[in-house]
Amino acid sequence: MDAALDQLPDDPAALKAIVAEERALRAQISASVRAYEALVEALKLRIVRLKRQKFGRSSEKIEREITQLELALEALEVKIAAEDTRPEAGESDTGEPTPARAAPRLLGEEASEILEYVAAKLKIVETVRPKKSCRRCEKIAQVPAPSRPVPRGMAGPGLLAHILVAKFDDHPPLYRQGEIFARLGADIPRSTLIDCCGQAVGALGPLVAKIKESVLSAARLHVDDRVPMANSHSELSWGPDTPIRVLDPKMKSAGKERGVKEGRIWAYVRDDRPWCGDDSPGVAYFFAVDRKGEHPRKHLEGFAVVLKADAYAGFKALYEPGPDGIRQVREAACWAHMRRDFHDVWKSNGSEIAREALERIGDLYDIERRIAGLSAERRLEIRTRESRPRVEAFHAWLTGQIARLPGKGDLAKAMRYALSRWPSFTLFLEDGRVALDNNAAERAVKPVVIGRKNWMFAGSDAGGETLADAM
């Protein structure tokens, strides 16, 4: 009860009844909170277990169940927060002022903070340019109009930037952005938003070209070559590069029902942060109409790089020596991709051999976590001392195990993949700047993978190029 002190009864029996009632109420609330907390922990555990299974059979069903459980978990946590009515330290429970017996003196002060949201708003910026005429020569003079990011466009730079970030990073389709702008008092047709996207990306063309030139001039690059995509059996498979659907009227006129083809987005990543390099991180995106190896060869023409990539056959020609016998592009294979093959075998049949391979690879990742952020020289020193003996032991172990396994089994295939590319897998032991895996590139293509669920397809090949430039 929250009755003021002067309203409490004087009868001891009545006061005991009030105290007992408050204790019972607090016990009830505590029991309810404990029950909610137990349910929250159970839901969290269920979500973790489902996420471990999401790459197996019926993965789409599991994905939906995870989403439903996360929504239920959020609702429970909101309920717990709503029942927590304890006042903040320093706040008065009754709000009654303390009667002053003497002139107060300042003892200090306490500051408290809350996080507030300032709603976005649109505004019209009006520029007034007076016209003046000379009394002698009758010539008219006027200050030139300020430049606009898009000639004759009504959208300012801030609005254009917001539209691009929302579409290509937050991923709401343009018609939803139109609904949001309508709530803010601006009726912007979807066709106008489409024009804004195209014109804004066109205005950014020189900057995009500089970013691509800067990224591709790096001595080490990650390139996207493996991202998850759904197949016709509702399972998650692993396919090369990043497929997007592109409308093609020629296919429809040729008798294809939907007139949709698959384009590709290639991502080249420069990330020197793990070894505190001087170059800032960057990503260069390119659109291609298919997955042929000629596209990465064209992108990397004239550059000498160490390429961190997965086993995509289109890269093979890149690794061949030139006429002078020198390799312009050196391959650094991805340990995460190797690990994935062993993990699939272990999940499917519980193979102890696959589990041991995972543990040996895990030891290398433990070392990488410890040396993250160190200089390239220091990383190489630790890798030589700690990682190299483990890698050499792993190679000897693989060589011994594969001789005793059936040649057509998945486990033998995983081992053959590792042994056939061993020089590429061990390149990280020669250079402290080379990463152990290609996760940086897979993170870079994640916005494309998420976004294509909303915008469905690119309207044309030109639309695919606009998408790559906007990313």
Beta strands, then each sheet from edge to edge (+ up, - down):
strand 1: 131-133
strand 2: 140-142
strand 3: 220-223
strand 4: 227-230
strand 5: 236-239
strand 6: 242-247
strand 7: 260-270
strand 8: 282-288
strand 9: 305-309
strand 10: 329-333
strand 11: 457-458
sheet 1: 1+ 2-
sheet 2: 8+ 7- 3+ 9+ 10+
sheet 3: 4+ 5-
sheet 4: 8+ 7- 6+ 11+
end
